[in-house]
């Protein structure tokens, strides 16, 4: 059930949202092989504007450079996928959380709750996170296609409302 305040904020929010996607992968070498990034692109383009899509290796400096370039290009929402696991090369969560001005704990909590219902205790390995950096939303989700579908399902309809608050 939505509050009256939330309903009012949704009415006031612009649906002209500019998005960027960053896929982190050491194994995928082309966007054609990036099924999760392709799914994100198609879903975002069906509702909002996709201005940038990058495929980069699991490298901290590359990720920060991509985020900073998207912010300079006035992107409202950056979605990263991949690099959230427990392997030594998985650097997404630590990198983006070190940038956050504010963290949106609810995204990771809801993602893990839904994941637990879908995959059981393996959801413990799901390190999805979200936050705000320089008035830009950043959502970081695992790279598997099923995880991306779950994570995007949580946020896609709510993006205008969240961006409305972030840009104040």
Buried (B, 14 or more C-beta within 10 A) or exposed (E): EEEEEEEEBBEEBEEEBBBBBBBBBBEBEEBEEBBBBBBBBEBBEEBBBBBBBBBBBBBEEBBBEBBEBBBEEEBBBBBBBBBBBEEEEBBBBEBBBEBBEEBBEEBBEBBBEBBBEEBEEEBEEBBBBBBBBEEBBBBBBBBBBEBBBBBBEBBBEEBBBBBBEBEE
